Amino acid sequence: METQFGLANLWNQGDLITRGVALLLLLMSLATWAVIVIKALDIVRFKRNARAVQTFWHSDDFAAALTTLGSDPANPFRALAIEGREATAHHRNTKGQLHESLDVSDWVTGSLRNSIDEFTARLQSGLAILASVGSTAPFLGLFGTVWGIYHALIAIGTSGQSTIDKVAGPVGEALIMTALGLAVAIPAVLGYNALVRGNKFILVRMNSFAHDLHAYFVTGARISNGEGGSNVRPLKKGA
C-alpha cells in the first residue's frame, strides 16, 4: 500500500509507541507461525509412528516388534515400548531394592505413565505461546487503535478544524493497528485449536498402546535372563 495511509506511512509517521506495538505484533506473528509449522510437522510424524503400531503386535518376538517402530529415538511409541520392557526386567531381576514392595503391575503402570507424561509435556510445549498471542494480540491492536484516535483528537485540537485531511492519517493508523491485531490473533487461535486436536489423537493412541503393553508385560511376557541382558518373549497380547 504505497499511499499516505499505508503501512509505510504508519511506520514513518508513527511515534515510538506506535512502532513498538507494530514490532511486538510482528514478533508475535513470527512466533505463532513458527510454533504452528514446527508442531504441525511433529504431529504428522507422530501420526506416522502411530500407524506403525498396527504391525507391532504381529511380530514373532519383542526385538522384531521394535524394528517395526523404526530406529528413531524420538518415536514416542518406541520409547514407550522400551520403557515398559526395562521396567519389567528391572522389577523382576533385581533384589533388595525398595521397588520390590510394589506389585509388578503397579511398577510397570507407573513407568509407562511417567513416559507418557514426559512426552505429553514435550507435545504441548509451544501451545502456551499460541494461547498468549491469541488472547493478547487483539488488545494490543486495540491499544494501537486508541493511540491513533488520540493522535486524531490532538490534530483536531491543534488545527481547530475537524476536516477529513486532518484526521484521516491518525484514524487510518488506528484502523491499521486494529487489523494487525486481528491478523495476528486469528491464526494463533485457529492453530491452537488444530494442534490441540492433533495432540489428543496422538495421546489417545499412546494410552491405548500403553494399555496393551501393560497387559503384555504383566500377564503375557516371560523374562529370561541371559548374557547381555533380559529378553521379553513371546509377543502375544494377553498370552
C-alpha positions in Angstrom: 0.0 0.0 0.0 2.1 2.9 -1.3 -0.3 5.6 -0.1 -0.1 8.2 2.7 -2.4 5.9 4.6 -0.5 2.7 4.1 1.8 0.6 6.2 4.9 2.5 5.2 3.2 5.8 6.3 2.2 4.1 9.5 5.8 3.4 10.3 7.2 6.7 9.1 4.6 8.9 10.8 4.1 6.8 13.9 5.8 7.6 17.2 7.8 5.2 19.4 4.6 3.7 20.9 3.1 3.0 17.6 6.3 1.5 16.2 6.7 -0.5 19.4 3.2 -2.0 19.2 3.7 -2.8 15.5 7.1 -4.5 16.1 5.6 -6.5 19.0 2.7 -7.7 16.8 5.2 -8.7 14.1 7.3 -10.7 16.6 4.1 -12.4 17.9 3.1 -13.3 14.4 6.5 -14.8 13.6 6.5 -16.8 16.9 2.9 -18.0 16.1 3.7 -19.3 12.6 7.0 -20.9 13.8 5.1 -22.8 16.5 2.3 -23.8 14.1 4.7 -25.1 11.5 7.0 -27.0 13.9 4.3 -28.6 15.9 2.2 -29.5 12.8 5.3 -31.3 11.4 5.7 -33.1 14.7 2.1 -34.3 14.7 2.4 -35.6 11.1 5.5 -37.6 12.2 3.8 -38.9 15.3 0.7 -40.0 13.4 3.0 -41.9 11.0 4.6 -43.5 14.1 1.1 -44.4 15.4 0.2 -46.2 12.2 3.3 -48.4 12.6 1.9 -49.7 15.9 -0.7 -51.7 13.9 2.1 -54.1 12.8 3.8 -54.2 16.2 1.7 -57.0 17.6 2.0 -59.2 14.6 5.8 -59.8 15.2 7.2 -63.0 16.5 9.1 -61.5 19.4 9.7 -58.2 21.1 13.0 -57.5 19.3 11.3 -57.9 15.9 8.4 -55.8 17.1 10.7 -52.9 17.9 12.0 -52.9 14.4 8.5 -52.2 13.1 8.6 -48.9 15.1 11.8 -47.8 13.4 15.1 -46.7 14.9 14.2 -43.0 15.6 14.8 -42.4 19.3 12.2 -39.5 19.1 9.5 -42.0 18.3 7.3 -41.9 21.4 5.8 -45.4 20.8 9.2 -47.0 20.5 10.3 -45.2 23.7 7.2 -46.4 25.5 7.8 -50.0 24.5 11.4 -49.8 25.6 10.4 -48.2 28.9 7.9 -51.0 29.6 10.5 -53.7 28.8 13.1 -52.1 31.0 10.7 -51.5 33.9 9.5 -55.1 33.8 13.1 -56.6 33.6 14.3 -54.2 36.4 11.5 -55.2 38.7 11.8 -58.9 38.2 15.5 -59.3 38.0 16.8 -57.1 40.9 16.6 -57.9 44.5 16.9 -56.0 47.7 15.5 -52.7 46.4 12.7 -50.6 47.6 10.5 -51.1 44.5 10.1 -54.8 45.5 7.4 -53.6 47.8 5.4 -52.6 44.7 3.5 -55.1 42.6 4.9 -55.5 39.1 1.7 -54.3 37.6 1.9 -51.0 39.6 5.6 -50.6 38.8 5.0 -51.1 35.1 2.0 -48.8 35.1 3.9 -46.1 36.9 6.8 -46.4 34.4 4.6 -46.2 31.4 2.6 -43.3 32.9 5.8 -41.4 33.5 6.9 -41.9 30.0 3.6 -40.7 28.6 3.6 -37.7 30.9 7.1 -36.7 29.8 6.0 -37.0 26.1 2.8 -35.0 26.8 4.8 -32.2 28.2 7.0 -32.1 25.1 4.0 -32.4 22.9 2.2 -29.5 24.4 5.3 -27.2 24.5 4.6 -24.1 22.5 0.9 -24.1 22.9 1.2 -21.6 25.6 2.7 -19.2 23.1 -0.3 -19.6 20.8 -2.8 -19.2 23.7 -1.0 -16.0 24.9 -0.8 -14.5 21.4 -4.5 -15.3 20.6 -5.7 -13.7 23.8 -3.4 -10.6 23.9 -2.9 -9.6 20.2 -6.4 -8.1 19.8 -5.9 -6.0 22.8 -2.5 -4.8 21.5 -4.2 -3.8 18.3 -6.9 -2.1 20.3 -4.3 -0.2 22.2 -2.8 1.0 18.9 -6.3 2.0 17.8 -6.8 4.1 20.9 -3.4 5.7 20.4 -4.3 6.5 16.8 -7.6 8.1 17.8 -5.8 10.1 20.4 -3.5 11.5 17.7 -6.6 12.3 15.6 -8.0 14.3 18.5 -4.7 16.1 19.0 -4.7 17.0 15.3 -8.2 18.4 15.6 -7.3 20.4 18.7 -4.1 21.8 17.2 -5.7 22.9 13.9 -9.1 23.9 15.3 -10.7 22.1 12.3 -12.2 18.7 12.1 -11.7 18.3 8.3 -11.0 14.9 6.9 -7.5 15.8 5.8 -6.6 16.5 9.5 -7.8 13.2 10.9 -7.6 10.8 8.0 -3.9 9.9 8.8 -4.3 9.2 12.5 -7.7 7.4 12.0 -6.2 5.3 9.2 -3.3 4.5 11.5 -5.8 3.4 14.2 -7.7 1.1 11.8 -4.5 -0.5 10.6 -3.5 -1.3 14.1 -6.8 -3.0 14.7 -6.4 -5.1 11.5 -2.9 -6.1 12.5 -4.1 -7.2 15.9 -6.7 -9.4 14.4 -4.3 -10.7 11.7 -2.0 -11.9 14.4 -4.7 -13.3 16.8 -6.8 -15.3 14.4 -4.1 -17.7 13.1 -2.9 -18.2 16.7 -6.4 -19.2 17.8 -7.1 -21.5 14.8 -3.6 -23.0 15.1 -4.0 -23.7 18.8 -7.3 -25.5 18.3 -5.9 -27.6 15.4 -2.8 -28.6 17.4 -4.8 -29.5 20.4 -7.0 -31.8 18.3 -3.9 -33.4 16.8 -2.3 -33.8 20.2 -5.4 -35.5 21.6 -5.3 -38.0 18.7 -1.7 -38.9 19.5 -2.2 -39.2 23.2 -5.2 -41.5 22.7 -3.1 -43.8 20.6 -0.3 -43.6 23.2 -2.6 -44.5 26.1 -4.1 -47.4 24.1 -0.6 -48.7 23.2 0.4 -48.4 26.9 -2.6 -50.4 28.0 -1.7 -53.2 25.6 2.0 -53.1 26.7 1.0 -53.3 30.3 -1.1 -56.4 29.6 1.7 -58.0 27.7 4.5 -57.3 30.2 2.4 -58.2 33.3 0.4 -61.2 32.1 1.8 -62.3 28.8 5.6 -61.7 28.9 8.3 -64.1 30.2 11.6 -62.6 31.2 14.6 -64.8 30.6 18.0 -64.0 32.0 20.9 -64.3 29.6 24.3 -62.9 28.9 23.9 -59.3 27.8 20.6 -58.6 29.5 17.0 -59.8 29.6 14.7 -60.6 26.8 10.9 -60.5 26.6 9.0 -63.2 24.7 6.7 -64.3 23.2 4.9 -61.2 21.7 1.3 -62.2 22.2 -1.1 -59.8 24.0 -2.7 -61.5 26.9 -1.0 -64.8 26.2 
